[in-house]
Amino acid sequence: MAIIEVEDLSKTFKVPVREQGLRASVRSLVHRETKEVTAVDAVSFTIDAGEVVGFLGPNGAGKTTTLKMLSGLLHPTGGRCRVLGLEPKGRPAELLRQITLVMGNRNQLQWDLPALDSFELNRAIYRLPRTEFVALRDELIALLDIGDLVTQPIRNLSLGERMKMEIAGALLHRPQVLFLDEPTIGLDITMQRRIRTFVADYNARYGASVILTSHYMADVQALCKRVIVIHHGRLVFDGDLTALSERFTTQRTITARLANGEEITIRALRADTASATTRLLADHDVVDLTIEDPPIDDVIEQVFADAHDTP
């Protein structure tokens, strides 16, 4: 069953254009010139129940704009999208009770209040039974190790600490669809791992569908079998993470450890890997051998490079 349906989704913004100088400034008061900038350009995809999908692209690719349209914060210029069978642009209460949007570079909790107060506000908004609310709240506090921080005003916390509060607050109503936009930004490596483990457990426990954007490839590799890649607002890849590597890389790295302790590393075309390995084994006393695809970071860079070169 498709939980998220996106068909030819587009978003164009009008931005002001003004030349430098006093004369241009005065003229803009009377006649403001604008130009259209396309942030999302006819993107289509579907996501099924329980899928965790990586949504990748460089800065300015249109990722956050797409997530904002899926959560109803922005209205599409063209195309259509549906989440849980509902159109997000009207922000129906039935939909808002079942989705959440976590943005790593945006603060959604009350800036001057302690997180505990904001959590209580969320409980009232979503009309959560107190027993269930307290149980999940305390579970999240323990998982994120924020017991000493939830009584402090949000403004007094570091970026990483605020991010943990945002994640806790966003999941108190047990949403069925998670839009996670850079959820591990500002967190140390240990906490990034804990967040990834939690998202995986949440997905398994509640069957939630997740769209994840991240510049940390470890997040994507740990959570996502499928990735969608966009560049300049256009979809350039939609498929398995392993298929991404196979499609956009032509070389593999072969590393051999020899009996004398020496290590040899060579790169071979994917089609020549078998013959290169055979020659290596025939010419040397090999005690250990590994064959690896390039790091996923390199693969993504290649995807963007190919998309940039495509007219």
Secondary structure as UniProt FT lines:
FT   STRAND          2..17
FT   HELIX           22..30
FT   STRAND          33..48
FT   TURN            49..50
FT   STRAND          52..56
FT   TURN            59..60
FT   HELIX           63..70
FT   TURN            71..72
FT   STRAND          78..83
FT   TURN            84..85
FT   HELIX           88..90
FT   HELIX           93..96
FT   TURN            97..98
FT   STRAND          99..103
FT   TURN            104..105
FT   TURN            111..112
FT   HELIX           115..126
FT   HELIX           130..144
FT   TURN            147..151
FT   HELIX           154..156
FT   HELIX           159..170
FT   TURN            171..173
FT   STRAND          177..181
FT   TURN            183..186
FT   HELIX           189..206
FT   STRAND          209..213
FT   HELIX           217..223
FT   STRAND          226..231
FT   TURN            232..233
FT   STRAND          234..240
FT   HELIX           241..248
FT   STRAND          251..258
FT   TURN            259..260
FT   STRAND          263..269
FT   HELIX           270..272
FT   HELIX           273..283
FT   STRAND          286..292
FT   HELIX           296..309
//
